[in-house]
Amino acid sequence: MSEKACPMCEMTDVVGHAEHYECMTCGHEWPKEEVVEGPRVVKDAYGNVLADGDTVAMIKDLKLQGSSQVLKTGTKSKPIRLVEGDHEISCRMDGIAIGLKACFVKKVSV
């Protein structure tokens, strides 16, 4: 056992094999080489790279969680801000500050 934590479940029950680590709790395996991640790249539904300050539009109707309001297809945002987490985009649409997943938007050229 080692002091290395599993990237999936964050438990420390990890076994080191010749070329990879294995979590005894969840069974997740990952390579021993430390993967150096480059700058984060967020892409819209069509594969266009998004950056802070871009304007995006909805590609499908989405019901806002906890509300009866719906963001319609084609609704454009104010300039976006990329954030960490499950919802990569923070923006304002129809006067509401929301977090969106990049797979539901397309980049709009201004």
MOPAC internal coordinates of N, CA, C and O (Angstrom, degrees):
PM7 1SCF
backbone

  N    0.0000 0     0.00 0     0.00 0    0    0    0
  C    1.4422 1     0.00 0     0.00 0    1    0    0
  C    1.5316 1   108.92 1     0.00 0    2    1    0
  O    1.2310 1   120.66 1   -25.75 1    3    2    1
  N    1.3197 1   116.35 1   154.25 1    3    2    1
  C    1.4566 1   120.69 1  -178.16 1    5    3    2
  C    1.5229 1   109.77 1  -133.15 1    6    5    3
  O    1.2310 1   120.81 1    -4.02 1    7    6    5
  N    1.3291 1   116.05 1   175.98 1    7    6    5
  C    1.4601 1   121.49 1   177.28 1    9    7    6
  C    1.5232 1   110.78 1   -89.85 1   10    9    7
  O    1.2310 1   119.84 1  -174.73 1   11   10    9
  N    1.3297 1   117.91 1     5.27 1   11   10    9
  C    1.4550 1   122.46 1   178.61 1   13   11   10
  C    1.5249 1   108.92 1   -73.66 1   14   13   11
  O    1.2310 1   119.85 1   -41.25 1   15   14   13
  N    1.3156 1   117.90 1   138.75 1   15   14   13
  C    1.4655 1   122.02 1  -179.30 1   17   15   14
  C    1.5214 1   110.16 1  -102.73 1   18   17   15
  O    1.2310 1   120.96 1   -33.65 1   19   18   17
  N    1.3168 1   115.77 1   146.35 1   19   18   17
  C    1.4607 1   122.23 1   178.12 1   21   19   18
  C    1.5349 1   109.27 1   -69.44 1   22   21   19
  O    1.2310 1   119.70 1   -47.59 1   23   22   21
  N    1.3330 1   118.17 1   132.41 1   23   22   21
  C    1.4673 1   119.52 1   178.76 1   25   23   22
  C    1.5277 1   113.28 1   -70.66 1   26   25   23
  O    1.2310 1   119.32 1   163.18 1   27   26   25
  N    1.3275 1   118.91 1   -16.82 1   27   26   25
  C    1.4661 1   121.58 1  -179.67 1   29   27   26
  C    1.5311 1   111.88 1   -88.41 1   30   29   27
  O    1.2310 1   120.24 1   125.03 1   31   30   29
  N    1.3336 1   117.14 1   -54.97 1   31   30   29
  C    1.4641 1   120.05 1  -174.24 1   33   31   30
  C    1.5223 1   112.90 1  -108.25 1   34   33   31
  O    1.2310 1   119.67 1   172.98 1   35   34   33
  N    1.3295 1   118.23 1    -7.02 1   35   34   33
  C    1.4581 1   125.71 1   176.92 1   37   35   34
  C    1.5281 1   113.74 1    65.38 1   38   37   35
  O    1.2310 1   120.40 1  -162.19 1   39   38   37
  N    1.3321 1   116.84 1    17.81 1   39   38   37
  C    1.4598 1   120.51 1   175.31 1   41   39   38
  C    1.5305 1   108.47 1   -82.83 1   42   41   39
  O    1.2310 1   120.49 1   -22.83 1   43   42   41
  N    1.3203 1   116.67 1   157.17 1   43   42   41
  C    1.4675 1   120.56 1  -177.11 1   45   43   42
  C    1.5265 1   112.54 1  -102.33 1   46   45   43
  O    1.2310 1   119.51 1  -167.12 1   47   46   45
  N    1.3286 1   118.53 1    12.88 1   47   46   45
  C    1.4666 1   122.03 1   176.00 1   49   47   46
  C    1.5255 1   108.50 1   -82.52 1   50   49   47
  O    1.2310 1   120.36 1  -104.67 1   51   50   49
  N    1.3362 1   116.91 1    75.33 1   51   50   49
  C    1.4554 1   122.36 1  -173.04 1   53   51   50
  C    1.5308 1   109.56 1  -116.81 1   54   53   51
  O    1.2310 1   121.22 1   -45.80 1   55   54   53
  N    1.3382 1   115.27 1   134.20 1   55   54   53
  C    1.4574 1   121.77 1   177.04 1   57   55   54
  C    1.5234 1   107.83 1  -109.72 1   58   57   55
  O    1.2310 1   120.51 1   -46.91 1   59   58   57
  N    1.3396 1   116.63 1   133.09 1   59   58   57
  C    1.4585 1   120.79 1   177.84 1   61   59   58
  C    1.5133 1   110.81 1   -94.70 1   62   61   59
  O    1.2310 1   120.36 1   -57.05 1   63   62   61
  N    1.3226 1   116.92 1   122.95 1   63   62   61
  C    1.4644 1   122.70 1   174.81 1   65   63   62
  C    1.5206 1   108.00 1  -101.15 1   66   65   63
  O    1.2310 1   119.79 1     2.54 1   67   66   65
  N    1.3207 1   118.01 1  -177.46 1   67   66   65
  C    1.4583 1   121.72 1  -176.78 1   69   67   66
  C    1.5301 1   112.47 1   -59.23 1   70   69   67
  O    1.2310 1   120.24 1   135.89 1   71   70   69
  N    1.3245 1   117.15 1   -44.11 1   71   70   69
  C    1.4614 1   119.81 1  -174.56 1   73   71   70
  C    1.5280 1   114.17 1  -118.71 1   74   73   71
  O    1.2310 1   120.07 1   175.11 1   75   74   73
  N    1.3316 1   117.47 1    -4.89 1   75   74   73
  C    1.4727 1   119.22 1  -177.08 1   77   75   74
  C    1.5233 1   110.70 1  -152.96 1   78   77   75
  O    1.2310 1   121.80 1   -10.78 1   79   78   77
  N    1.3454 1   114.16 1   169.22 1   79   78   77
  C    1.4551 1   121.87 1   173.42 1   81   79   78
  C    1.5235 1   107.67 1  -105.98 1   82   81   79
  O    1.2310 1   120.80 1   -25.95 1   83   82   81
  N    1.3479 1   116.08 1   154.05 1   83   82   81
  C    1.4587 1   120.81 1   177.78 1   85   83   82
  C    1.5210 1   109.05 1  -137.13 1   86   85   83
  O    1.2310 1   120.70 1   -47.46 1   87   86   85
  N    1.3157 1   116.26 1   132.54 1   87   86   85
  C    1.4666 1   121.85 1   178.10 1   89   87   86
  C    1.5266 1   108.36 1   -84.99 1   90   89   87
  O    1.2310 1   120.50 1   -53.28 1   91   90   89
  N    1.3108 1   116.65 1   126.72 1   91   90   89
  C    1.4582 1   121.10 1  -179.98 1   93   91   90
  C    1.5293 1   111.25 1   -75.98 1   94   93   91
  O    1.2310 1   119.76 1   159.53 1   95   94   93
  N    1.3139 1   118.07 1   -20.47 1   95   94   93
  C    1.4564 1   121.57 1  -178.46 1   97   95   94
  C    1.5287 1   111.82 1   -79.96 1   98   97   95
  O    1.2310 1   120.61 1   127.01 1   99   98   97
  N    1.3551 1   116.44 1   -52.99 1   99   98   97
  C    1.4679 1   118.98 1  -174.93 1  101   99   98
  C    1.5190 1   114.06 1  -109.38 1  102  101   99
  O    1.2310 1   119.84 1   169.62 1  103  102  101
  N    1.3466 1   117.91 1   -10.38 1  103  102  101
  C    1.4572 1   120.64 1   178.71 1  105  103  102
  C    1.5161 1   114.84 1    85.23 1  106  105  103
  O    1.2310 1   119.55 1  -178.16 1  107  106  105
  N    1.3238 1   118.47 1     1.84 1  107  106  105
  C    1.4670 1   121.73 1  -179.85 1  109  107  106
  C    1.5238 1   110.20 1   -65.62 1  110  109  107
  O    1.2310 1   120.40 1   -41.33 1  111  110  109
  N    1.3246 1   116.84 1   138.67 1  111  110  109
  C    1.4616 1   122.66 1   177.28 1  113  111  110
  C    1.5199 1   109.07 1  -120.24 1  114  113  111
  O    1.2310 1   120.23 1   -37.46 1  115  114  113
  N    1.3463 1   117.16 1   142.54 1  115  114  113
  C    1.4592 1   122.13 1   177.12 1  117  115  114
  C    1.5164 1   108.72 1  -147.24 1  118  117  115
  O    1.2310 1   120.31 1   -26.36 1  119  118  117
  N    1.3527 1   117.01 1   153.64 1  119  118  117
  C    1.4718 1   120.69 1  -175.33 1  121  119  118
  C    1.5212 1   111.94 1   -68.32 1  122  121  119
  O    1.2310 1   120.91 1   -26.48 1  123  122  121
  N    1.3404 1   115.86 1   153.52 1  123  122  121
  C    1.4557 1   120.73 1   178.63 1  125  123  122
  C    1.5154 1   111.93 1   -71.60 1  126  125  123
  O    1.2310 1   120.33 1   148.41 1  127  126  125
  N    1.3383 1   116.98 1   -31.59 1  127  126  125
  C    1.4540 1   118.57 1   179.14 1  129  127  126
  C    1.5126 1   108.45 1   -64.13 1  130  129  127
  O    1.2310 1   121.27 1   -47.16 1  131  130  129
  N    1.2876 1   115.18 1   132.84 1  131  130  129
  C    1.4565 1   119.27 1   177.05 1  133  131  130
  C    1.5232 1   107.95 1   -71.07 1  134  133  131
  O    1.2310 1   120.43 1   -57.59 1  135  134  133
  N    1.2938 1   116.78 1   122.41 1  135  134  133
  C    1.4566 1   122.04 1   179.37 1  137  135  134
  C    1.5200 1   107.34 1   -83.71 1  138  137  135
  O    1.2310 1   121.05 1   -65.01 1  139  138  137
  N    1.3274 1   115.60 1   114.99 1  139  138  137
  C    1.4571 1   120.13 1   179.03 1  141  139  138
  C    1.5184 1   107.35 1   -87.65 1  142  141  139
  O    1.2310 1   121.41 1   -64.55 1  143  142  141
  N    1.3196 1   114.91 1   115.45 1  143  142  141
  C    1.4467 1   119.28 1  -178.40 1  145  143  142
  C    1.5194 1   110.08 1   -85.73 1  146  145  143
  O    1.2310 1   121.34 1   -43.80 1  147  146  145
  N    1.3194 1   115.04 1   136.20 1  147  146  145
  C    1.4465 1   120.52 1   177.75 1  149  147  146
  C    1.5147 1   109.09 1   -82.75 1  150  149  147
  O    1.2310 1   120.43 1    13.90 1  151  150  149
  N    1.3003 1   116.79 1  -166.10 1  151  150  149
  C    1.4635 1   119.40 1   178.19 1  153  151  150
  C    1.5286 1   110.08 1   -62.61 1  154  153  151
  O    1.2310 1   121.28 1   -36.08 1  155  154  153
  N    1.3076 1   115.16 1   143.92 1  155  154  153
  C    1.4623 1   120.71 1  -177.81 1  157  155  154
  C    1.5177 1   110.64 1   -69.19 1  158  157  155
  O    1.2310 1   120.82 1   -47.28 1  159  158  157
  N    1.3286 1   116.03 1   132.72 1  159  158  157
  C    1.4521 1   121.70 1   179.37 1  161  159  158
  C    1.5237 1   107.91 1  -115.60 1  162  161  159
  O    1.2310 1   120.70 1   -58.57 1  163  162  161
  N    1.3251 1   116.27 1   121.43 1  163  162  161
  C    1.4623 1   122.01 1   178.46 1  165  163  162
  C    1.5192 1   107.18 1  -109.74 1  166  165  163
  O    1.2310 1   120.99 1   -52.41 1  167  166  165
  N    1.3515 1   115.72 1   127.59 1  167  166  165
  C    1.4630 1   120.75 1  -179.09 1  169  167  166
  C    1.5156 1   110.06 1  -118.23 1  170  169  167
  O    1.2310 1   121.22 1   -33.29 1  171  170  169
  N    1.3460 1   115.28 1   146.71 1  171  170  169
  C    1.4574 1   119.94 1   178.30 1  173  171  170
  C    1.5272 1   109.94 1   -78.21 1  174  173  171
  O    1.2310 1   120.22 1     7.49 1  175  174  173
  N    1.3171 1   117.19 1  -172.51 1  175  174  173
  C    1.4682 1   121.94 1  -176.85 1  177  175  174
  C    1.5249 1   112.92 1   -63.54 1  178  177  175
  O    1.2310 1   119.84 1   158.76 1  179  178  177
  N    1.3190 1   117.91 1   -21.24 1  179  178  177
  C    1.4566 1   121.74 1  -177.79 1  181  179  178
  C    1.5241 1   112.75 1  -105.76 1  182  181  179
  O    1.2310 1   119.79 1  -172.45 1  183  182  181
  N    1.3292 1   118.01 1     7.55 1  183  182  181
  C    1.4604 1   121.55 1   176.52 1  185  183  182
  C    1.5104 1   114.87 1    89.55 1  186  185  183
  O    1.2310 1   119.23 1  -174.12 1  187  186  185
  N    1.3183 1   119.07 1     5.88 1  187  186  185
  C    1.4663 1   121.52 1   177.10 1  189  187  186
  C    1.5223 1   109.12 1   -78.33 1  190  189  187
  O    1.2310 1   120.51 1   -43.94 1  191  190  189
  N    1.3229 1   116.63 1   136.06 1  191  190  189
  C    1.4611 1   121.23 1  -179.61 1  193  191  190
  C    1.5247 1   109.55 1   -74.52 1  194  193  191
  O    1.2310 1   120.88 1   -48.90 1  195  194  193
  N    1.3298 1   115.93 1   131.10 1  195  194  193
  C    1.4680 1   121.81 1   179.74 1  197  195  194
  C    1.5201 1   110.29 1   -99.76 1  198  197  195
  O    1.2310 1   120.67 1   -30.85 1  199  198  197
  N    1.3262 1   116.33 1   149.15 1  199  198  197
  C    1.4653 1   122.23 1   177.82 1  201  199  198
  C    1.5266 1   108.44 1  -138.11 1  202  201  199
  O    1.2310 1   120.95 1   -17.60 1  203  202  201
  N    1.3291 1   115.79 1   162.40 1  203  202  201
  C    1.4612 1   119.91 1   176.13 1  205  203  202
  C    1.5225 1   109.29 1   -56.59 1  206  205  203
  O    1.2310 1   120.70 1   -43.24 1  207  206  205
  N    1.3292 1   116.26 1   136.76 1  207  206  205
  C    1.4561 1   120.86 1   177.85 1  209  207  206
  C    1.5133 1   114.28 1    93.76 1  210  209  207
  O    1.2310 1   119.33 1   170.70 1  211  210  209
  N    1.3370 1   118.88 1    -9.30 1  211  210  209
  C    1.4663 1   120.86 1   177.34 1  213  211  210
  C    1.5225 1   109.96 1   -70.09 1  214  213  211
  O    1.2310 1   121.03 1   -21.01 1  215  214  213
  N    1.3267 1   115.64 1   158.99 1  215  214  213
  C    1.4527 1   121.75 1   173.48 1  217  215  214
  C    1.5144 1   107.15 1  -107.88 1  218  217  215
  O    1.2310 1   120.44 1   -44.65 1  219  218  217
  N    1.3405 1   116.77 1   135.35 1  219  218  217
  C    1.4606 1   121.22 1  -179.08 1  221  219  218
  C    1.5139 1   109.97 1  -125.39 1  222  221  219
  O    1.2310 1   120.78 1   -19.05 1  223  222  221
  N    1.3389 1   116.11 1   160.95 1  223  222  221
  C    1.4624 1   122.57 1   176.67 1  225  223  222
  C    1.5269 1   108.50 1  -130.09 1  226  225  223
  O    1.2310 1   121.01 1   -31.41 1  227  226  225
  N    1.3309 1   115.67 1   148.59 1  227  226  225
  C    1.4608 1   121.40 1   179.04 1  229  227  226
  C    1.5194 1   110.23 1   -69.52 1  230  229  227
  O    1.2310 1   120.14 1   -36.96 1  231  230  229
  N    1.3416 1   117.33 1   143.04 1  231  230  229
  C    1.4617 1   120.78 1   177.44 1  233  231  230
  C    1.5258 1   111.73 1  -103.98 1  234  233  231
  O    1.2310 1   120.12 1   171.27 1  235  234  233
  N    1.3412 1   117.38 1    -8.73 1  235  234  233
  C    1.4628 1   121.05 1   175.98 1  237  235  234
  C    1.5208 1   108.68 1  -152.57 1  238  237  235
  O    1.2310 1   120.58 1   -19.81 1  239  238  237
  N    1.3147 1   116.49 1   160.19 1  239  238  237
  C    1.4654 1   121.01 1   177.34 1  241  239  238
  C    1.5199 1   109.19 1   -69.43 1  242  241  239
  O    1.2310 1   120.49 1   -46.65 1  243  242  241
  N    1.3344 1   116.68 1   133.35 1  243  242  241
  C    1.4605 1   121.73 1   177.03 1  245  243  242
  C    1.5153 1   109.64 1  -128.75 1  246  245  243
  O    1.2310 1   120.86 1   -51.28 1  247  246  245
  N    1.3288 1   115.96 1   128.72 1  247  246  245
  C    1.4559 1   121.01 1   175.11 1  249  247  246
  C    1.5151 1   107.44 1   -81.49 1  250  249  247
  O    1.2310 1   120.55 1   -49.09 1  251  250  249
  N    1.3278 1   116.55 1   130.91 1  251  250  249
  C    1.4548 1   120.78 1   178.74 1  253  251  250
  C    1.5158 1   109.86 1   -75.46 1  254  253  251
  O    1.2310 1   120.91 1   -50.68 1  255  254  253
  N    1.3170 1   115.86 1   129.32 1  255  254  253
  C    1.4586 1   121.26 1  -178.11 1  257  255  254
  C    1.5298 1   109.94 1   -64.74 1  258  257  255
  O    1.2310 1   120.41 1   -46.00 1  259  258  257
  N    1.3115 1   116.83 1   134.00 1  259  258  257
  C    1.4512 1   121.63 1   179.35 1  261  259  258
  C    1.5177 1   113.50 1    79.54 1  262  261  259
  O    1.2310 1   120.14 1  -165.52 1  263  262  261
  N    1.3154 1   117.33 1    14.48 1  263  262  261
  C    1.4561 1   121.37 1  -177.36 1  265  263  262
  C    1.5175 1   108.60 1  -148.79 1  266  265  263
  O    1.2310 1   120.61 1   -16.75 1  267  266  265
  N    1.3060 1   116.44 1   163.25 1  267  266  265
  C    1.4599 1   119.92 1   175.56 1  269  267  266
  C    1.5223 1   110.90 1   -95.27 1  270  269  267
  O    1.2310 1   120.40 1  -177.47 1  271  270  269
  N    1.3285 1   116.85 1     2.53 1  271  270  269
  C    1.4547 1   122.38 1  -176.85 1  273  271  270
  C    1.5297 1   110.91 1   -80.31 1  274  273  271
  O    1.2310 1   120.96 1   -31.66 1  275  274  273
  N    1.3316 1   115.76 1   148.34 1  275  274  273
  C    1.4635 1   122.21 1   179.57 1  277  275  274
  C    1.5214 1   108.80 1  -125.28 1  278  277  275
  O    1.2310 1   120.74 1   -46.38 1  279  278  277
  N    1.3357 1   116.19 1   133.62 1  279  278  277
  C    1.4611 1   120.64 1   171.82 1  281  279  278
  C    1.5259 1   107.07 1   -87.74 1  282  281  279
  O    1.2310 1   120.52 1   -62.12 1  283  282  281
  N    1.3143 1   116.61 1   117.88 1  283  282  281
  C    1.4636 1   122.12 1  -174.90 1  285  283  282
  C    1.5310 1   111.13 1   -81.22 1  286  285  283
  O    1.2310 1   120.97 1   -23.00 1  287  286  285
  N    1.3220 1   115.75 1   157.00 1  287  286  285
  C    1.4567 1   122.43 1   174.65 1  289  287  286
  C    1.5234 1   109.06 1   -57.15 1  290  289  287
  O    1.2310 1   120.38 1   -46.25 1  291  290  289
  N    1.3283 1   116.87 1   133.75 1  291  290  289
  C    1.4576 1   121.80 1   178.92 1  293  291  290
  C    1.5094 1   114.58 1    92.23 1  294  293  291
  O    1.2310 1   119.82 1   172.14 1  295  294  293
  N    1.3419 1   117.95 1    -7.86 1  295  294  293
  C    1.4618 1   120.31 1   178.12 1  297  295  294
  C    1.5224 1   109.08 1   -63.21 1  298  297  295
  O    1.2310 1   120.61 1   -54.18 1  299  298  297
  N    1.3322 1   116.44 1   125.82 1  299  298  297
  C    1.4661 1   120.72 1  -177.89 1  301  299  298
  C    1.5244 1   110.64 1   -95.55 1  302  301  299
  O    1.2310 1   121.67 1   -26.91 1  303  302  301
  N    1.3286 1   114.41 1   153.09 1  303  302  301
  C    1.4598 1   120.27 1   179.83 1  305  303  302
  C    1.5132 1   110.62 1  -101.64 1  306  305  303
  O    1.2310 1   121.75 1   -15.75 1  307  306  305
  N    1.3006 1   114.25 1   164.25 1  307  306  305
  C    1.4621 1   120.51 1   164.48 1  309  307  306
  C    1.5274 1   105.14 1   -72.28 1  310  309  307
  O    1.2310 1   118.84 1    -4.47 1  311  310  309
  N    1.3149 1   119.81 1   175.53 1  311  310  309
  C    1.4694 1   119.12 1   178.41 1  313  311  310
  C    1.5364 1   111.54 1   -54.03 1  314  313  311
  O    1.2310 1   121.49 1   -43.21 1  315  314  313
  N    1.3333 1   114.75 1   136.79 1  315  314  313
  C    1.4615 1   120.17 1  -175.37 1  317  315  314
  C    1.5218 1   111.54 1   -88.82 1  318  317  315
  O    1.2310 1   121.99 1   -14.53 1  319  318  317
  N    1.3291 1   113.80 1   165.47 1  319  318  317
  C    1.4611 1   121.50 1   173.54 1  321  319  318
  C    1.5205 1   106.03 1  -131.64 1  322  321  319
  O    1.2310 1   120.01 1   -51.03 1  323  322  321
  N    1.3450 1   117.59 1   128.97 1  323  322  321
  C    1.4568 1   121.76 1   178.56 1  325  323  322
  C    1.5227 1   108.96 1   -83.19 1  326  325  323
  O    1.2310 1   120.71 1   -46.05 1  327  326  325
  N    1.3313 1   116.24 1   133.95 1  327  326  325
  C    1.4549 1   121.89 1  -178.02 1  329  327  326
  C    1.5304 1   109.08 1  -130.52 1  330  329  327
  O    1.2310 1   120.84 1   -17.28 1  331  330  329
  N    1.3181 1   115.99 1   162.72 1  331  330  329
  C    1.4587 1   121.40 1   176.56 1  333  331  330
  C    1.5229 1   108.69 1   -79.20 1  334  333  331
  O    1.2310 1   120.94 1   -25.84 1  335  334  333
  N    1.3156 1   115.81 1   154.16 1  335  334  333
  C    1.4526 1   120.17 1   175.10 1  337  335  334
  C    1.5106 1   112.90 1   117.71 1  338  337  335
  O    1.2310 1   121.55 1     7.44 1  339  338  337
  N    1.3139 1   114.65 1  -172.56 1  339  338  337
  C    1.4576 1   122.25 1  -176.20 1  341  339  338
  C    1.5267 1   111.90 1   -66.82 1  342  341  339
  O    1.2310 1   120.17 1   139.60 1  343  342  341
  N    1.3112 1   117.27 1   -40.40 1  343  342  341
  C    1.4584 1   122.41 1   176.85 1  345  343  342
  C    1.5228 1   107.04 1   -98.52 1  346  345  343
  O    1.2310 1   120.60 1   -73.20 1  347  346  345
  N    1.3358 1   116.46 1   106.80 1  347  346  345
  C    1.4649 1   121.86 1  -169.74 1  349  347  346
  C    1.5128 1   114.69 1   -76.32 1  350  349  347
  O    1.2310 1   119.67 1   161.42 1  351  350  349
  N    1.3261 1   118.24 1   -18.58 1  351  350  349
  C    1.4622 1   122.14 1  -172.53 1  353  351  350
  C    1.5309 1   110.33 1  -116.95 1  354  353  351
  O    1.2310 1   120.94 1   -47.56 1  355  354  353
  N    1.3246 1   115.82 1   132.44 1  355  354  353
  C    1.4554 1   122.16 1   172.20 1  357  355  354
  C    1.5243 1   106.40 1  -115.89 1  358  357  355
  O    1.2310 1   120.41 1   -54.75 1  359  358  357
  N    1.3385 1   116.82 1   125.25 1  359  358  357
  C    1.4668 1   119.88 1  -176.62 1  361  359  358
  C    1.5196 1   110.33 1  -157.55 1  362  361  359
  O    1.2310 1   121.12 1     1.61 1  363  362  361
  N    1.3251 1   115.46 1  -178.39 1  363  362  361
  C    1.4643 1   122.12 1   175.50 1  365  363  362
  C    1.5211 1   107.81 1  -120.33 1  366  365  363
  O    1.2310 1   121.24 1   -49.88 1  367  366  365
  N    1.3339 1   115.23 1   130.12 1  367  366  365
  C    1.4706 1   121.88 1   174.87 1  369  367  366
  C    1.5142 1   107.43 1  -134.15 1  370  369  367
  O    1.2310 1   120.35 1   -48.37 1  371  370  369
  N    1.3014 1   116.94 1   131.63 1  371  370  369
  C    1.4737 1   122.49 1  -178.96 1  373  371  370
  C    1.5269 1   111.70 1    52.82 1  374  373  371
  O    1.2310 1   120.25 1  -144.30 1  375  374  373
  N    1.3346 1   117.12 1    35.70 1  375  374  373
  C    1.4495 1   121.68 1   177.13 1  377  375  374
  C    1.5166 1   115.31 1    78.61 1  378  377  375
  O    1.2310 1   119.95 1  -171.08 1  379  378  377
  N    1.3271 1   117.71 1     8.92 1  379  378  377
  C    1.4570 1   122.41 1  -178.36 1  381  379  378
  C    1.5191 1   109.39 1  -115.97 1  382  381  379
  O    1.2310 1   120.32 1   -49.64 1  383  382  381
  N    1.3269 1   116.99 1   130.36 1  383  382  381
  C    1.4707 1   120.75 1   175.06 1  385  383  382
  C    1.5193 1   107.79 1   -80.06 1  386  385  383
  O    1.2310 1   120.53 1   -56.42 1  387  386  385
  N    1.3400 1   116.59 1   123.58 1  387  386  385
  C    1.4630 1   120.72 1  -177.08 1  389  387  386
  C    1.5157 1   111.17 1  -138.07 1  390  389  387
  O    1.2310 1   121.13 1   -16.81 1  391  390  389
  N    1.3209 1   115.45 1   163.19 1  391  390  389
  C    1.4566 1   123.23 1   171.90 1  393  391  390
  C    1.5166 1   108.01 1  -110.86 1  394  393  391
  O    1.2310 1   120.28 1   -47.55 1  395  394  393
  N    1.3189 1   117.08 1   132.45 1  395  394  393
  C    1.4638 1   121.77 1  -176.88 1  397  395  394
  C    1.5158 1   111.12 1  -125.45 1  398  397  395
  O    1.2310 1   121.13 1   -27.13 1  399  398  397
  N    1.3172 1   115.44 1   152.87 1  399  398  397
  C    1.4509 1   120.79 1   169.01 1  401  399  398
  C    1.5237 1   107.07 1   -86.00 1  402  401  399
  O    1.2310 1   120.50 1   -37.54 1  403  402  401
  N    1.3104 1   116.66 1   142.46 1  403  402  401
  C    1.4596 1   121.71 1  -175.61 1  405  403  402
  C    1.5263 1   112.56 1   -65.28 1  406  405  403
  O    1.2310 1   119.56 1   158.54 1  407  406  405
  N    1.3197 1   118.44 1   -21.46 1  407  406  405
  C    1.4641 1   120.77 1  -178.29 1  409  407  406
  C    1.5244 1   113.04 1   -71.44 1  410  409  407
  O    1.2310 1   119.41 1   171.17 1  411  410  409
  N    1.3415 1   118.74 1    -8.83 1  411  410  409
  C    1.4577 1   121.35 1  -179.31 1  413  411  410
  C    1.5162 1   113.09 1  -104.89 1  414  413  411
  O    1.2310 1   119.67 1  -172.19 1  415  414  413
  N    1.3271 1   118.24 1     7.81 1  415  414  413
  C    1.4639 1   120.84 1  -177.90 1  417  415  414
  C    1.5211 1   110.68 1  -131.22 1  418  417  415
  O    1.2310 1   121.63 1   -18.50 1  419  418  417
  N    1.3367 1   114.48 1   161.50 1  419  418  417
  C    1.4571 1   120.50 1   171.47 1  421  419  418
  C    1.5192 1   107.89 1  -127.89 1  422  421  419
  O    1.2310 1   121.10 1   -31.46 1  423  422  421
  N    1.3184 1   115.50 1   148.54 1  423  422  421
  C    1.4612 1   121.33 1  -179.94 1  425  423  422
  C    1.5225 1   108.81 1   -73.69 1  426  425  423
  O    1.2310 1   120.73 1   -44.30 1  427  426  425
  N    1.3249 1   116.20 1   135.70 1  427  426  425
  C    1.4625 1   122.49 1   179.92 1  429  427  426
  C    1.5144 1   108.20 1  -109.96 1  430  429  427
  O    1.2310 1   120.54 1   -53.19 1  431  430  429
  N    1.3205 1   116.58 1   126.81 1  431  430  429
  C    1.4662 1   118.57 1   176.06 1  433  431  430
  C    1.5178 1   108.24 1   -80.67 1  434  433  431
  O    1.2310 1   121.61 1   -45.77 1  435  434  433
  N    1.3161 1   114.52 1   134.23 1  435  434  433
  C    1.4661 1   119.72 1  -175.16 1  437  435  434
  C    1.4986 1   110.72 1   -94.68 1  438  437  435
  O    1.2310 1   120.10 1   180.00 1  439  438  437

